[in-house]
Amino acid sequence: MAFDGALSTAALETLADYTCAALLIPELRESDAAGIISELSQALQREGTVSDLLPFYHTALNRELLSDSSVEAGLAFPHARMAGVKQLRFAFGRAPVPVSWGARSSRAVRFVFLLAVPATDAAGYLQLLAGLARLGQQADALIELGAAVDAGAIFNLLERIKVRQT
């Protein structure tokens, strides 16, 4: 299902509904949290999700410095909630080698999901986080995510991960 801003949050069923292949970076160029957040922010801007790059980047980076979003499974979920964001979307990046994530964390992170959250969409944001947390609990899916050869293969995997349990 293609993401359409007119769809209600209830119509969004899989992680793929919150992104597109152009927002999936199979091999990040950057190798630290600030650089990765910048790289993914630029992807969100290129695809029209974020109109004003610097405020979005600074909000996401500052929030990450205050509260580390990494989890044990090697994933991080930095985000920025802003009035200028019209649609709940995420950009994904895979580091070629695990990076130490966050100012206070020694967790090794390989998969980063940068979420662009409209200021008024708390329910959709929580639903998306639940789906991402579900992905983090699926060892086979994480292996597949690490082995995916391109953005299309990553997108195909995300199409199989439900945001809500049925």
C-alpha positions as a Markdown table, in Angstrom:
| # | Residue | x | y | z |
|---|---|---|---|---|
| 1 | Met | 0.0 | 0.0 | 0.0 |
| 2 | Ala | 1.5 | 3.4 | -1.0 |
| 3 | Phe | 1.6 | 6.0 | 1.7 |
| 4 | Asp | -1.0 | 8.7 | 1.1 |
| 5 | Gly | -1.4 | 11.7 | 3.5 |
| 6 | Ala | -5.2 | 11.3 | 3.2 |
| 7 | Leu | -5.2 | 7.8 | 4.8 |
| 8 | Ser | -6.0 | 7.6 | 8.4 |
| 9 | Thr | -3.6 | 6.0 | 10.8 |
| 10 | Ala | -5.9 | 3.0 | 11.1 |
| 11 | Ala | -5.4 | 2.3 | 7.4 |
| 12 | Leu | -1.7 | 1.9 | 7.8 |
| 13 | Glu | -0.9 | -1.8 | 8.3 |
| 14 | Thr | 2.8 | -2.4 | 7.8 |
| 15 | Leu | 6.0 | -0.6 | 8.4 |
| 16 | Ala | 6.3 | -0.1 | 4.6 |
| 17 | Asp | 3.2 | 2.1 | 4.7 |
| 18 | Tyr | 5.3 | 4.7 | 6.6 |
| 19 | Thr | 8.2 | 4.9 | 4.2 |
| 20 | Cys | 9.2 | 4.4 | 0.5 |
| 21 | Ala | 12.3 | 2.9 | -1.2 |
| 22 | Ala | 13.8 | 6.4 | -1.6 |
| 23 | Leu | 13.9 | 6.7 | 2.2 |
| 24 | Leu | 15.8 | 3.5 | 2.7 |
| 25 | Ile | 19.6 | 3.7 | 2.7 |
| 26 | Pro | 21.2 | 0.2 | 2.6 |
| 27 | Glu | 24.7 | 1.5 | 3.3 |
| 28 | Leu | 25.1 | 4.7 | 5.4 |
| 29 | Arg | 28.1 | 6.9 | 4.6 |
| 30 | Glu | 28.2 | 8.4 | 8.1 |
| 31 | Ser | 29.6 | 6.6 | 11.1 |
| 32 | Asp | 28.3 | 8.4 | 14.2 |
| 33 | Ala | 24.8 | 9.4 | 15.5 |
| 34 | Ala | 25.0 | 13.1 | 14.5 |
| 35 | Gly | 26.2 | 12.2 | 11.0 |
| 36 | Ile | 23.6 | 9.4 | 10.5 |
| 37 | Ile | 20.8 | 11.7 | 11.7 |
| 38 | Ser | 21.9 | 14.3 | 9.2 |
| 39 | Glu | 22.1 | 11.8 | 6.4 |
| 40 | Leu | 18.6 | 10.5 | 7.1 |
| 41 | Ser | 17.2 | 14.0 | 7.6 |
| 42 | Gln | 18.4 | 14.9 | 4.2 |
| 43 | Ala | 16.6 | 11.9 | 2.7 |
| 44 | Leu | 13.4 | 13.0 | 4.4 |
| 45 | Gln | 13.8 | 16.5 | 3.0 |
| 46 | Arg | 14.5 | 15.2 | -0.6 |
| 47 | Glu | 11.3 | 13.2 | -0.5 |
| 48 | Gly | 9.3 | 16.1 | 0.8 |
| 49 | Thr | 8.5 | 14.9 | 4.3 |
| 50 | Val | 10.6 | 17.6 | 5.9 |
| 51 | Ser | 10.5 | 21.1 | 4.5 |
| 52 | Asp | 13.0 | 22.8 | 6.7 |
| 53 | Leu | 16.0 | 20.6 | 7.2 |
| 54 | Leu | 18.0 | 22.4 | 9.9 |
| 55 | Pro | 15.3 | 22.7 | 12.5 |
| 56 | Phe | 14.3 | 19.1 | 11.9 |
| 57 | Tyr | 17.8 | 17.9 | 12.2 |
| 58 | His | 18.5 | 19.9 | 15.3 |
| 59 | Thr | 15.3 | 18.8 | 17.0 |
| 60 | Ala | 16.1 | 15.1 | 16.3 |
| 61 | Leu | 19.7 | 15.4 | 17.4 |
| 62 | Asn | 18.9 | 17.3 | 20.6 |
| 63 | Arg | 16.2 | 14.8 | 21.5 |
| 64 | Glu | 18.7 | 12.0 | 20.9 |
| 65 | Leu | 21.3 | 13.6 | 23.1 |
| 66 | Leu | 18.8 | 14.0 | 25.9 |
| 67 | Ser | 17.3 | 10.5 | 25.6 |
| 68 | Asp | 19.2 | 7.8 | 23.8 |
| 69 | Ser | 16.8 | 5.8 | 21.6 |
| 70 | Ser | 18.9 | 2.8 | 21.0 |
| 71 | Val | 17.7 | -0.7 | 22.1 |
| 72 | Glu | 19.5 | -4.0 | 22.8 |
| 73 | Ala | 18.7 | -5.4 | 19.3 |
| 74 | Gly | 21.1 | -3.0 | 17.6 |
| 75 | Leu | 18.4 | -0.5 | 16.5 |
| 76 | Ala | 17.9 | 3.2 | 17.2 |
| 77 | Phe | 14.7 | 5.3 | 16.8 |
| 78 | Pro | 15.6 | 9.0 | 16.8 |
| 79 | His | 12.7 | 11.2 | 16.0 |
| 80 | Ala | 11.6 | 14.8 | 15.7 |
| 81 | Arg | 8.0 | 15.9 | 16.4 |
| 82 | Met | 7.3 | 19.2 | 14.7 |
| 83 | Ala | 4.4 | 21.3 | 13.4 |
| 84 | Gly | 6.0 | 21.5 | 10.0 |
| 85 | Val | 5.9 | 17.7 | 9.5 |
| 86 | Lys | 2.6 | 16.8 | 7.7 |
| 87 | Gln | 2.9 | 13.0 | 7.4 |
| 88 | Leu | 4.2 | 10.4 | 9.8 |
| 89 | Arg | 7.2 | 8.9 | 7.9 |
| 90 | Phe | 10.5 | 7.4 | 8.6 |
| 91 | Ala | 13.9 | 7.1 | 6.9 |
| 92 | Phe | 16.0 | 4.0 | 7.5 |
| 93 | Gly | 19.7 | 3.5 | 7.3 |
| 94 | Arg | 21.9 | 0.5 | 7.8 |
| 95 | Ala | 25.5 | 1.0 | 9.0 |
| 96 | Pro | 28.1 | -1.2 | 7.3 |
| 97 | Val | 29.6 | -1.9 | 10.7 |
| 98 | Pro | 27.9 | -1.3 | 14.1 |
| 99 | Val | 28.4 | 2.2 | 15.5 |
| 100 | Ser | 28.4 | 3.3 | 19.2 |
| 101 | Trp | 25.1 | 5.2 | 19.5 |
| 102 | Gly | 24.3 | 8.2 | 21.7 |
| 103 | Ala | 26.2 | 10.3 | 24.2 |
| 104 | Arg | 25.6 | 8.0 | 27.2 |
| 105 | Ser | 25.3 | 4.7 | 25.4 |
| 106 | Ser | 27.8 | 2.0 | 24.6 |
| 107 | Arg | 25.2 | 0.1 | 22.5 |
| 108 | Ala | 26.3 | -1.0 | 19.1 |
| 109 | Val | 23.7 | 0.1 | 16.6 |
| 110 | Arg | 23.5 | -1.0 | 13.0 |
| 111 | Phe | 19.9 | -0.1 | 12.0 |
| 112 | Val | 18.6 | 3.5 | 12.4 |
| 113 | Phe | 15.0 | 4.5 | 11.9 |
| 114 | Leu | 14.6 | 8.3 | 11.9 |
| 115 | Leu | 11.0 | 9.2 | 12.5 |
| 116 | Ala | 9.4 | 12.5 | 11.3 |
| 117 | Val | 6.3 | 13.0 | 13.5 |
| 118 | Pro | 3.6 | 15.6 | 13.0 |
| 119 | Ala | 3.1 | 17.6 | 16.2 |
| 120 | Thr | -0.4 | 16.3 | 16.7 |
| 121 | Asp | 0.0 | 12.6 | 15.8 |
| 122 | Ala | 0.7 | 10.9 | 19.2 |
| 123 | Ala | -1.4 | 7.9 | 18.4 |
| 124 | Gly | 0.2 | 7.2 | 15.0 |
| 125 | Tyr | 3.6 | 7.7 | 16.5 |
| 126 | Leu | 3.0 | 5.2 | 19.2 |
| 127 | Gln | 1.5 | 2.7 | 16.7 |
| 128 | Leu | 4.6 | 3.0 | 14.5 |
| 129 | Leu | 7.0 | 2.6 | 17.5 |
| 130 | Ala | 5.1 | -0.6 | 18.4 |
| 131 | Gly | 5.7 | -2.0 | 14.9 |
| 132 | Leu | 9.3 | -1.1 | 15.1 |
| 133 | Ala | 9.7 | -2.7 | 18.5 |
| 134 | Arg | 8.0 | -5.8 | 17.0 |
| 135 | Leu | 10.7 | -5.8 | 14.3 |
| 136 | Gly | 13.4 | -5.6 | 17.0 |
| 137 | Gln | 12.0 | -8.8 | 18.6 |
| 138 | Gln | 12.2 | -10.9 | 15.4 |
| 139 | Ala | 15.7 | -12.3 | 15.1 |
| 140 | Asp | 15.1 | -13.7 | 11.6 |
| 141 | Ala | 13.8 | -10.4 | 10.3 |
| 142 | Leu | 16.9 | -8.6 | 11.7 |
| 143 | Ile | 19.1 | -11.1 | 10.0 |
| 144 | Glu | 17.2 | -10.5 | 6.8 |
| 145 | Leu | 17.4 | -6.7 | 7.3 |
| 146 | Gly | 21.2 | -7.0 | 7.6 |
| 147 | Ala | 21.5 | -9.1 | 4.5 |
| 148 | Ala | 19.1 | -7.2 | 2.2 |
| 149 | Val | 21.0 | -6.2 | -0.9 |
| 150 | Asp | 19.2 | -3.0 | -1.8 |
| 151 | Ala | 16.3 | -0.7 | -0.8 |
| 152 | Gly | 13.8 | -2.8 | -2.6 |
| 153 | Ala | 14.6 | -5.9 | -0.6 |
| 154 | Ile | 14.5 | -3.8 | 2.6 |
| 155 | Phe | 11.1 | -2.4 | 1.6 |
| 156 | Asn | 9.8 | -6.0 | 0.9 |
| 157 | Leu | 10.8 | -7.0 | 4.4 |
| 158 | Leu | 9.0 | -3.9 | 5.9 |
| 159 | Glu | 5.9 | -4.9 | 4.0 |
| 160 | Arg | 5.7 | -8.1 | 6.1 |
| 161 | Ile | 6.0 | -6.4 | 9.5 |
| 162 | Lys | 2.6 | -5.4 | 10.9 |
| 163 | Val | 2.4 | -2.2 | 13.0 |
| 164 | Arg | -0.5 | -3.7 | 15.1 |
| 165 | Gln | -0.9 | -7.2 | 16.4 |
| 166 | Thr | -3.9 | -9.0 | 14.9 |
